[in-house]
Amino acid sequence: MNKTININLGGFFFHIDETAYSKLKRYLESISRSLSDDPQGKNEIISDIEARISELLSERITDARQVVNESDIEEVIAIMGQPEDYADAEEGYAETNYSYQRRNTNSKKLFRSGDDKFLGGVAAGLGHYFGIDTIWVRLIFLVLGFSGGAGIPLYIILWILLPEAQSTAEKLQMEGEAVNIDNIEKKIRDEFNSLSTKVKDGASEISDKISSADYAKLKQQSKSGLQEFLDTIGKIFLAVFKVFGKFIGVILLFVAAAVLLSLIIGLFSVGSIEILNFDNDFVQYPPFFYDSILPKWLLTVFGFLLIGIPFLILFILGLRILSSNVKQFSKTTSLTLLGLWLVALFTVAFSGIEFATSHAYNGTKIEKSDINIIANDTLKIKMVNDDNLYYQHNLRRRTNSEEVHVNDVKMAYSNNVKIDVKKSETNEAYIEIHKESNGRNRSKANKSASEITYKYTIEDKNLTFDAYFLSDYRNIWKDEEIKATVYVPEGVTVYFHNSTKRFLYGVDNLQDVNDKDMSNQHFTMTPKGFDCNDCEEDIMRNEKEINQERERKRRLRIKADGNSIDVEF
């Protein structure tokens, strides 16, 4: 049975047994003797050491009635460091098996950091060892983990192999600082100043309860088992949410870094390619870049700022979630970034509105020319492409445009060409070419349509249409198209070459053969319409289906005021 003693250590009261008190007293006296050669500031250093020991004991005292025992003192001494860490004492310390060999080395050793750790403190320890910020080490592990998975097993291996820096001397060795009086005192002072308010408040509560010595009252105020269980559950949820918050920080950091890296590479790539004059083939700009009054390079910079600034903020936010050492932007920097982002937003929005207005009106240019085709003639229609301009293995109609060069002039190339054949009401054969485009007003839309370049040729009853048309490069994103309609009199037979298969559009015929199935077939114009001469049954619809379809088109049933009205067409 040991006696218990009440002591005041660092401003807090503790119950301590006699054996533990003796060991703690000898420990402090030994440190005090080691400082005798340098008495200046000795009392302040001892005061800081006592405050640090008080903090460590407070963390171990969970009950106001708990007594500090010898094992508690030994654990505190292991963390604080042996007396030889402070200086060479004048007397031996044989009773406690402590030696007093001065250690004054600045050799850096590799430890895990227990003060700045997210999981095991490996990244913080490596950061101290290599002299770089911990966040960059964590980023390296993240990149290795996402790229090949090597970062996870490497971290676990280092976690197992590396010891944790617990004592003051080990922490100094981890940071590469000399183990001497000044550094140890400074380290202890820094750690003491970073003591949390919660621990201080808890220690004050304990000291108040101990000083009152009212154990009956303490027993009444002690938490119930249910309350302790709820507190434990709350701590578990708090830890889960903390880990989840770190996970969110990792995601923000990874996504923002990927976007920023892509933007930087893209920006420098576009700039280099434009300087070398290779942008025509490698760079694809957004639609509103092509018809804007602002230069492309300026819109590119503003586009970079518009996307990059929000992701830069997300990147810093992710860093701050993972590490409290990362500082937020200053007020001046924040306002500057906000101003740049607003300018970029308004500029890009202006260009987008300007682009939208360039499509506000539709314009049409109609060109008509006669062809020498009479009854009983056979007209052959085909499509051709200029492979020197833009090669296509499968020739077909496309609505998008491509960039080509004609005599070193950049132009828009499009396959949006529609071919139709109808009965001529004048018994004369002719061709109508409808060119359609967009513009900010009707006049500009009509002008853009008239500037479209489209050609066709007729030779010895062979009508050859170009499978493409050319337009001004600024119109590359406009909805432009060509519709060529051939009007033939009765008795004329038309043969559709296989090349027209993807360009025929809405060609009516008596058998209701689909446009794509009309190629390689002969159709003769009759008083009722096109009649197929050599179509197989599998591409023709039966007469009943055709009549039903025509009846639906001819009769429209309209309900008005509860009554049905039949309208004939």
C-alpha positions as CSV (number, residue, x, y, z in Angstrom):
1,M,0.0,0.0,0.0
2,N,1.5,3.3,-1.1
3,K,0.8,6.8,0.2
4,T,-0.8,9.3,-2.2
5,I,0.4,12.9,-2.5
6,N,-1.4,15.9,-3.9
7,I,0.9,18.0,-6.1
8,N,0.6,21.1,-8.2
9,L,2.4,20.5,-11.5
10,G,2.3,23.2,-14.1
11,G,-0.7,24.9,-12.4
12,F,-2.8,21.7,-12.2
13,F,-3.5,19.4,-9.3
14,F,-2.8,15.6,-9.4
15,H,-3.1,12.6,-7.0
16,I,0.2,10.8,-7.3
17,D,1.5,7.8,-5.3
18,E,4.7,8.1,-3.3
19,T,6.9,5.9,-5.6
20,A,5.8,7.8,-8.7
21,Y,6.4,11.1,-6.9
22,S,9.9,10.2,-6.0
23,K,10.7,9.1,-9.6
24,L,9.2,12.4,-11.0
25,K,11.1,14.5,-8.4
26,R,14.5,12.8,-9.2
27,Y,13.8,13.3,-12.9
28,L,13.1,17.0,-12.6
29,E,16.0,17.5,-10.2
30,S,18.4,15.8,-12.7
31,I,17.2,18.0,-15.5
32,S,17.6,21.0,-13.2
33,R,21.2,20.0,-12.4
34,S,22.0,19.6,-16.1
35,L,21.1,23.2,-16.6
36,S,23.3,24.5,-13.8
37,D,26.1,25.6,-16.2
38,D,23.6,27.9,-17.9
39,P,21.4,29.3,-15.2
40,Q,20.0,32.1,-17.4
41,G,16.4,31.2,-18.2
42,K,16.7,28.0,-16.2
43,N,13.5,28.5,-14.2
44,E,11.5,29.3,-17.4
45,I,12.8,26.1,-19.0
46,I,11.9,24.0,-16.0
47,S,8.5,25.7,-15.9
48,D,7.9,24.7,-19.5
49,I,9.0,21.2,-18.9
50,E,6.6,20.8,-15.9
51,A,3.8,22.3,-18.0
52,R,4.4,19.7,-20.7
53,I,4.5,16.9,-18.2
54,S,1.3,18.2,-16.7
55,E,-0.3,18.2,-20.2
56,L,0.8,14.6,-20.8
57,L,-0.5,13.4,-17.4
58,S,-3.8,15.2,-18.1
59,E,-4.3,13.2,-21.2
60,R,-3.9,10.0,-19.2
61,I,-6.2,11.0,-16.3
62,T,-9.8,10.2,-17.4
63,D,-11.3,10.2,-13.9
64,A,-10.9,12.9,-11.2
65,R,-10.2,10.2,-8.6
66,Q,-7.5,8.5,-10.6
67,V,-4.0,8.3,-9.1
68,V,-0.8,8.9,-11.1
69,N,1.3,5.8,-10.7
70,E,4.9,4.8,-11.6
71,S,4.0,3.5,-15.0
72,D,2.4,6.8,-15.9
73,I,5.6,8.6,-14.9
74,E,7.8,6.2,-17.0
75,E,5.6,6.8,-20.1
76,V,5.9,10.5,-19.7
77,I,9.7,10.3,-19.2
78,A,9.9,8.2,-22.4
79,I,8.1,10.9,-24.3
80,M,9.9,13.8,-22.8
81,G,13.3,12.3,-23.2
82,Q,16.0,11.1,-20.9
83,P,18.0,13.6,-18.8
84,E,21.0,13.2,-21.0
85,D,18.9,14.7,-23.8
86,Y,19.1,18.0,-22.0
87,A,22.7,18.2,-20.9
88,D,25.5,16.5,-19.0
89,A,24.3,16.3,-15.4
90,E,26.8,17.0,-12.6
91,E,25.8,13.9,-10.6
92,G,24.9,10.4,-11.5
93,Y,21.4,9.2,-12.0
94,A,22.1,5.6,-11.0
95,E,18.9,5.0,-9.1
96,T,16.8,5.2,-12.3
97,N,19.4,3.7,-14.7
98,Y,19.8,7.0,-16.5
99,S,23.2,8.1,-18.0
100,Y,24.3,11.6,-18.7
101,Q,26.3,11.4,-21.9
102,R,25.7,14.6,-23.8
103,R,24.2,14.2,-27.2
104,N,24.7,17.1,-29.4
105,T,24.1,15.9,-32.9
106,N,22.2,17.3,-35.9
107,S,22.1,14.0,-37.9
108,K,18.7,13.6,-39.4
109,K,16.9,10.3,-38.8
110,L,13.8,8.9,-40.4
111,F,10.7,8.6,-38.1
112,R,7.0,8.7,-38.4
113,S,5.5,11.9,-37.2
114,G,2.9,11.6,-34.5
115,D,2.0,15.3,-34.4
116,D,1.2,15.9,-38.1
117,K,-0.3,12.7,-39.4
118,F,-3.3,11.8,-41.5
119,L,-3.0,8.0,-41.2
120,G,0.3,6.8,-39.8
121,G,2.5,9.9,-40.1
122,V,4.7,8.4,-42.9
123,A,4.3,11.4,-45.3
124,A,5.1,13.9,-42.5
125,G,8.2,12.0,-41.5
126,L,9.4,11.7,-45.1
127,G,8.7,15.4,-45.5
128,H,10.9,16.3,-42.5
129,Y,13.6,13.9,-43.7
130,F,13.8,15.3,-47.3
131,G,13.1,18.9,-46.3
132,I,9.9,19.3,-48.4
133,D,6.3,20.2,-47.4
134,T,4.2,17.2,-46.2
135,I,1.5,17.9,-48.7
136,W,3.7,17.2,-51.7
137,V,4.7,13.8,-50.2
138,R,1.0,13.0,-49.8
139,L,0.4,14.1,-53.4
140,I,3.2,11.7,-54.5
141,F,1.6,8.8,-52.7
142,L,-1.8,9.7,-54.2
143,V,-0.4,9.8,-57.7
144,L,1.3,6.5,-57.2
145,G,-1.9,5.0,-55.7
146,F,-4.1,6.2,-58.6
147,S,-1.6,5.4,-61.4
148,G,-0.4,2.0,-60.6
149,G,-1.4,1.2,-57.0
150,A,2.2,1.2,-55.8
151,G,1.6,4.0,-53.3
152,I,-0.7,2.0,-51.0
153,P,1.6,-1.0,-50.3
154,L,4.7,1.3,-50.1
155,Y,2.9,3.5,-47.5
156,I,1.9,0.4,-45.5
157,I,5.4,-1.0,-45.5
158,L,6.9,2.3,-44.3
159,W,4.2,2.5,-41.7
160,I,5.3,-0.9,-40.3
161,L,9.0,-0.3,-40.5
162,L,9.4,3.3,-39.4
163,P,9.2,4.0,-35.6
164,E,7.1,6.9,-34.4
165,A,8.9,10.0,-33.0
166,Q,7.6,10.1,-29.5
167,S,10.3,11.7,-27.3
168,T,11.5,15.3,-27.6
169,A,14.9,14.1,-28.7
170,E,13.5,11.9,-31.4
171,K,11.3,14.7,-32.7
172,L,14.4,16.9,-32.9
173,Q,16.4,14.2,-34.7
174,M,13.4,13.7,-37.2
175,E,13.6,17.4,-38.0
176,G,17.4,17.4,-38.3
177,E,18.0,19.7,-35.3
178,A,20.7,19.4,-32.7
179,V,19.7,17.8,-29.4
180,N,20.8,20.6,-27.0
181,I,19.3,22.7,-24.3
182,D,18.1,25.5,-26.6
183,N,16.4,23.2,-29.1
184,I,14.8,21.0,-26.5
185,E,13.5,24.0,-24.6
186,K,12.2,25.5,-27.8
187,K,10.5,22.3,-28.8
188,I,8.8,21.9,-25.5
189,R,7.7,25.5,-25.6
190,D,6.2,25.1,-29.1
191,E,4.4,21.9,-28.1
192,F,3.1,23.5,-25.0
193,N,1.8,26.6,-26.9
194,S,-0.1,24.3,-29.3
195,L,-1.9,22.6,-26.5
196,S,-5.6,22.5,-27.3
197,T,-8.2,24.5,-25.3
198,K,-10.1,21.4,-24.7
199,V,-7.3,19.7,-22.8
200,K,-6.8,22.8,-20.7
201,D,-10.4,23.0,-19.9
202,G,-10.5,19.3,-19.1
203,A,-7.5,19.6,-16.8
204,S,-9.0,22.6,-15.0
205,E,-12.2,20.6,-14.4
206,I,-10.2,17.8,-13.0
207,S,-8.2,20.1,-10.7
208,D,-11.3,21.8,-9.5
209,K,-12.9,18.5,-8.7
210,I,-9.8,17.2,-6.9
211,S,-9.4,20.4,-4.8
212,S,-13.0,20.1,-3.6
213,A,-12.4,16.6,-2.4
214,D,-16.1,16.0,-2.7
215,Y,-16.1,12.5,-4.0
216,A,-19.7,11.9,-3.3
217,K,-20.6,14.9,-5.5
218,L,-18.2,13.6,-8.2
219,K,-19.9,10.3,-8.1
220,Q,-23.3,11.9,-8.6
221,Q,-21.9,14.0,-11.5
222,S,-20.2,11.1,-13.2
223,K,-21.6,10.1,-16.5
224,S,-24.0,7.3,-16.8
225,G,-23.2,4.2,-18.8
226,L,-25.7,5.3,-21.5
227,Q,-24.2,8.7,-21.7
228,E,-20.7,7.3,-22.1
229,F,-22.0,4.9,-24.8
230,L,-23.5,7.9,-26.6
231,D,-20.3,9.9,-26.3
232,T,-18.4,6.9,-27.7
233,I,-20.8,6.6,-30.7
234,G,-20.5,10.3,-31.3
235,K,-16.7,10.1,-31.4
236,I,-16.9,7.2,-33.8
237,F,-19.2,9.2,-36.1
238,L,-16.9,12.2,-35.8
239,A,-13.9,10.1,-36.8
240,V,-15.9,8.7,-39.8
241,F,-16.9,12.2,-40.9
242,K,-13.3,13.4,-40.5
243,V,-12.1,10.5,-42.7
244,F,-14.9,11.2,-45.2
245,G,-13.9,14.9,-45.3
246,K,-10.3,13.9,-46.1
247,F,-11.6,11.6,-48.8
248,I,-13.5,14.6,-50.3
249,G,-10.4,16.6,-50.1
250,V,-8.4,14.0,-52.0
251,I,-11.1,13.9,-54.7
252,L,-11.2,17.7,-55.0
253,L,-7.4,17.8,-55.2
254,F,-7.1,15.0,-57.8
255,V,-9.9,16.3,-60.1
256,A,-8.7,20.0,-59.8
257,A,-5.1,19.0,-60.4
258,A,-6.1,17.0,-63.5
259,V,-8.2,19.8,-65.0
260,L,-5.5,22.5,-64.3
261,L,-2.8,20.3,-65.8
262,S,-4.9,19.6,-68.9
263,L,-5.7,23.3,-69.3
264,I,-2.0,24.3,-68.9
265,I,-0.9,21.7,-71.4
266,G,-3.7,22.6,-73.8
267,L,-2.9,26.4,-73.5
268,F,0.8,25.9,-74.2
269,S,0.1,23.4,-77.0
270,V,-2.4,25.7,-78.7
271,G,0.0,28.6,-78.4
272,S,3.0,26.7,-79.8
273,I,1.0,25.2,-82.7
274,E,-0.4,28.6,-83.7
275,I,3.1,30.1,-83.6
276,L,4.2,27.3,-85.9
277,N,1.1,27.9,-88.1
278,F,-0.1,24.3,-87.6
279,D,-3.3,25.2,-85.9
280,N,-5.4,24.5,-89.0
281,D,-5.1,20.7,-88.7
282,F,-4.6,20.2,-84.9
283,V,-6.7,22.8,-83.1
284,Q,-10.5,22.6,-82.8
285,Y,-12.0,25.7,-81.2
286,P,-15.6,26.0,-79.8
287,P,-18.2,27.2,-82.3
288,F,-18.4,30.8,-81.2
289,F,-14.7,31.3,-81.8
290,Y,-15.1,31.2,-85.6
291,D,-17.4,34.2,-86.2
292,S,-16.4,36.4,-83.2
293,I,-15.0,40.0,-83.5
294,L,-12.4,39.1,-80.8
295,P,-9.2,37.3,-81.8
296,K,-9.0,33.6,-81.1
297,W,-6.0,33.9,-78.8
298,L,-7.8,36.4,-76.5
299,L,-10.9,34.1,-76.3
300,T,-8.5,31.2,-75.6
301,V,-7.0,33.0,-72.6
302,F,-10.4,34.0,-71.3
303,G,-11.7,30.5,-71.7
304,F,-8.7,29.2,-69.7
305,L,-9.3,31.7,-66.9
306,L,-13.0,31.0,-66.9
307,I,-12.4,27.3,-66.3
308,G,-9.1,27.4,-64.5
309,I,-9.8,29.9,-61.7
310,P,-12.7,27.8,-60.1
311,F,-10.6,24.7,-60.3
312,L,-7.6,26.5,-58.8
313,I,-9.8,27.4,-55.8
314,L,-11.0,23.8,-55.5
315,F,-7.3,22.7,-55.6
316,I,-6.4,25.0,-52.7
317,L,-9.5,23.9,-50.9
318,G,-8.5,20.3,-51.3
319,L,-5.0,21.1,-50.0
320,R,-6.5,22.9,-46.9
321,I,-8.7,19.9,-46.2
322,L,-5.7,17.6,-46.2
323,S,-3.2,19.9,-44.4
324,S,-3.9,22.8,-42.0
325,N,-0.5,24.3,-42.9
326,V,-1.8,25.5,-46.3
327,K,-2.9,29.1,-46.1
328,Q,-5.9,30.5,-47.9
329,F,-5.6,33.3,-50.5
330,S,-5.2,36.8,-49.3
331,K,-8.0,39.3,-49.7
332,T,-6.1,41.0,-52.5
333,T,-5.4,37.8,-54.4
334,S,-9.0,36.6,-54.0
335,L,-10.4,39.9,-55.3
336,T,-8.0,39.8,-58.2
337,L,-9.0,36.3,-59.2
338,L,-12.7,37.2,-58.9
339,G,-12.2,40.2,-61.1
340,L,-10.4,38.2,-63.8
341,W,-13.0,35.5,-63.7
342,L,-15.8,38.0,-64.1
343,V,-14.1,39.6,-67.0
344,A,-13.6,36.2,-68.6
345,L,-17.2,35.3,-68.0
346,F,-18.6,38.4,-69.5
347,T,-16.2,38.1,-72.5
348,V,-17.1,34.5,-73.3
349,A,-20.8,35.2,-72.7
350,F,-20.6,38.1,-75.1
351,S,-19.0,36.0,-77.7
352,G,-21.6,33.3,-77.2
353,I,-24.5,35.7,-77.6
354,E,-22.8,37.1,-80.6
355,F,-22.6,33.6,-82.1
356,A,-26.2,33.0,-81.3
357,T,-27.3,36.2,-83.2
358,S,-25.3,35.0,-86.2
359,H,-27.9,32.1,-86.5
360,A,-31.0,34.2,-85.8
361,Y,-32.2,34.4,-89.4
362,N,-32.4,31.9,-92.3
363,G,-31.5,32.9,-95.8
364,T,-32.1,31.2,-99.1
365,K,-30.6,31.6,-102.6
366,I,-32.4,29.8,-105.5
367,E,-30.7,29.1,-108.8
368,K,-32.6,27.6,-111.7
369,S,-31.3,26.2,-115.0
370,D,-32.9,24.2,-117.9
371,I,-31.6,20.8,-119.0
372,N,-32.2,19.2,-122.3
373,I,-34.3,16.2,-121.3
374,I,-37.5,15.1,-123.1
375,A,-40.0,12.2,-122.9
376,N,-38.6,8.7,-123.5
377,D,-35.1,9.9,-122.5
378,T,-33.2,8.1,-119.7
379,L,-31.5,10.5,-117.3
380,K,-28.7,9.0,-115.1
381,I,-28.0,10.8,-111.8
382,K,-24.8,10.3,-109.8
383,M,-22.8,12.0,-107.0
384,V,-19.0,12.6,-107.0
385,N,-16.6,13.9,-104.4
386,D,-13.3,15.7,-104.7
387,D,-10.9,13.5,-102.8
388,N,-8.1,16.0,-103.1
389,L,-10.1,18.3,-100.9
390,Y,-11.4,15.9,-98.3
391,Y,-11.2,12.1,-98.8
392,Q,-14.2,9.9,-97.8
393,H,-14.2,6.2,-98.1
394,N,-18.0,6.0,-97.7
395,L,-19.7,8.8,-99.5
396,R,-22.8,9.9,-97.6
397,R,-24.6,13.0,-96.5
398,R,-23.3,14.6,-93.3
399,T,-24.6,17.7,-91.5
400,N,-21.2,18.7,-90.0
401,S,-18.6,20.8,-91.8
402,E,-14.9,20.2,-92.1
403,E,-11.9,22.6,-92.6
404,V,-10.3,22.4,-96.1
405,H,-7.9,24.5,-98.1
406,V,-8.7,25.7,-101.7
407,N,-5.7,27.6,-103.3
408,D,-4.3,28.2,-99.8
409,V,-7.6,29.7,-98.7
410,K,-9.2,28.1,-95.6
411,M,-12.9,27.2,-96.3
412,A,-15.7,25.1,-94.8
413,Y,-16.5,21.8,-96.5
414,S,-19.9,20.1,-96.1
415,N,-21.7,17.1,-97.5
416,N,-25.2,18.3,-96.4
417,V,-26.6,17.9,-99.9
418,K,-30.1,16.6,-100.6
419,I,-31.3,15.4,-104.0
420,D,-35.0,15.2,-105.0
421,V,-36.8,14.5,-108.3
422,K,-40.3,15.7,-109.1
423,K,-42.7,15.9,-112.0
424,S,-42.5,19.1,-114.1
425,E,-45.7,21.0,-114.5
426,T,-44.4,22.8,-117.6
427,N,-43.3,19.7,-119.5
428,E,-39.8,21.2,-119.4
429,A,-36.9,19.7,-117.6
430,Y,-34.9,21.9,-115.3
431,I,-33.0,22.0,-112.0
432,E,-33.5,24.2,-109.0
433,I,-30.6,24.6,-106.5
434,H,-31.7,25.9,-103.1
435,K,-28.8,27.2,-101.0
436,E,-29.6,27.9,-97.3
437,S,-27.6,29.6,-94.6
438,N,-27.9,31.7,-91.4
439,G,-27.1,35.3,-90.5
440,R,-27.6,38.1,-88.0
441,N,-30.4,39.5,-90.2
442,R,-32.2,38.4,-93.4
443,S,-29.9,40.3,-95.7
444,K,-26.7,38.8,-94.3
445,A,-28.3,35.3,-94.2
446,N,-29.2,35.7,-97.9
447,K,-25.7,37.0,-98.7
448,S,-24.1,34.0,-96.9
449,A,-26.4,31.6,-98.9
450,S,-25.5,33.2,-102.2
451,E,-21.8,32.9,-101.4
452,I,-22.0,29.1,-101.1
453,T,-20.1,27.3,-103.9
454,Y,-21.9,24.3,-105.4
455,K,-21.5,22.7,-108.8
456,Y,-23.1,20.1,-111.0
457,T,-22.6,19.0,-114.6
458,I,-24.8,17.4,-117.3
459,E,-23.3,15.7,-120.3
460,D,-25.0,13.3,-122.7
461,K,-28.0,12.8,-120.4
462,N,-25.7,12.1,-117.4
463,L,-26.4,14.5,-114.6
464,T,-23.5,14.6,-112.0
465,F,-23.9,16.4,-108.7
466,D,-21.1,17.3,-106.4
467,A,-21.5,15.5,-103.1
468,Y,-20.2,18.5,-101.2
469,F,-20.3,22.3,-101.2
470,L,-17.8,25.0,-100.0
471,S,-18.5,28.0,-97.8
472,D,-16.6,30.7,-96.0
473,Y,-14.6,29.3,-93.1
474,R,-16.4,31.6,-90.6
475,N,-19.6,29.7,-91.5
476,I,-18.2,26.3,-90.4
477,W,-20.7,26.0,-87.6
478,K,-23.8,27.5,-89.4
479,D,-26.7,25.3,-90.5
480,E,-26.0,25.4,-94.2
481,E,-27.3,23.0,-96.8
482,I,-27.9,22.4,-100.5
483,K,-31.2,21.0,-101.9
484,A,-31.1,20.1,-105.5
485,T,-34.5,19.3,-107.1
486,V,-34.7,17.9,-110.6
487,Y,-38.0,18.5,-112.5
488,V,-38.7,16.0,-115.3
489,P,-41.7,15.7,-117.7
490,E,-43.8,12.6,-118.1
491,G,-42.2,9.7,-119.9
492,V,-38.7,10.4,-118.7
493,T,-36.9,7.5,-117.0
494,V,-34.4,8.3,-114.2
495,Y,-31.7,5.9,-113.1
496,F,-30.2,6.6,-109.7
497,H,-26.5,5.6,-109.5
498,N,-25.4,3.8,-106.3
499,S,-23.5,7.0,-105.2
500,T,-26.9,8.7,-104.7
501,K,-28.0,6.2,-102.1
502,R,-27.2,8.5,-99.1
503,F,-28.2,11.8,-100.7
504,L,-31.7,11.1,-102.0
505,Y,-34.2,12.9,-99.8
506,G,-38.0,12.6,-100.0
507,V,-38.3,11.3,-103.5
508,D,-42.0,10.2,-103.9
509,N,-42.9,7.1,-105.9
510,L,-45.9,5.0,-106.4
511,Q,-44.4,1.9,-104.7
512,D,-43.3,4.0,-101.6
513,V,-39.7,2.6,-102.0
514,N,-37.4,4.1,-99.4
515,D,-34.9,6.7,-100.6
516,K,-31.9,4.5,-99.8
517,D,-33.4,1.6,-101.8
518,M,-34.0,3.7,-104.9
519,S,-30.3,3.5,-106.0
520,N,-29.5,1.2,-108.9
521,Q,-33.2,1.3,-110.0
522,H,-35.0,2.8,-113.0
523,F,-38.1,5.0,-112.3
524,T,-40.3,6.4,-115.0
525,M,-42.4,9.6,-114.5
526,T,-46.1,8.9,-115.1
527,P,-49.2,11.1,-114.7
528,K,-49.5,9.7,-111.1
529,G,-45.8,10.0,-110.3
530,F,-42.6,7.9,-110.3
531,D,-43.2,4.3,-111.2
532,C,-40.4,1.8,-110.5
533,N,-39.6,-0.4,-113.5
534,D,-37.3,-3.0,-112.0
535,C,-37.8,-2.9,-108.2
536,E,-38.0,-6.2,-106.3
537,E,-40.9,-7.0,-104.1
538,D,-38.9,-6.9,-100.9
539,I,-38.3,-3.2,-101.2
540,M,-41.9,-2.3,-102.1
541,R,-44.7,-1.9,-99.7
542,N,-48.0,-3.7,-100.5
543,E,-50.9,-1.8,-102.1
544,K,-53.1,-1.9,-98.9
545,E,-50.4,-0.2,-96.8
546,I,-49.8,2.4,-99.5
547,N,-53.5,3.2,-99.7
548,Q,-53.9,3.5,-95.9
549,E,-50.9,5.8,-95.7
550,R,-52.3,8.0,-98.5
551,E,-55.7,8.1,-96.8
552,R,-54.2,9.3,-93.5
553,K,-52.4,12.0,-95.4
554,R,-55.5,13.0,-97.3
555,R,-58.0,13.2,-94.4
556,L,-57.5,15.2,-91.3
557,R,-60.0,14.8,-88.5
558,I,-60.3,18.0,-86.4
559,K,-62.4,18.2,-83.2
560,A,-64.0,21.6,-82.5
561,D,-66.7,22.5,-79.9
562,G,-67.2,18.8,-79.4
563,N,-68.0,18.2,-83.1
564,S,-65.9,16.3,-85.7
565,I,-65.0,18.0,-88.9
566,D,-63.5,16.2,-91.9
567,V,-61.1,18.2,-94.0
568,E,-60.2,16.9,-97.4
569,F,-56.8,17.5,-99.1
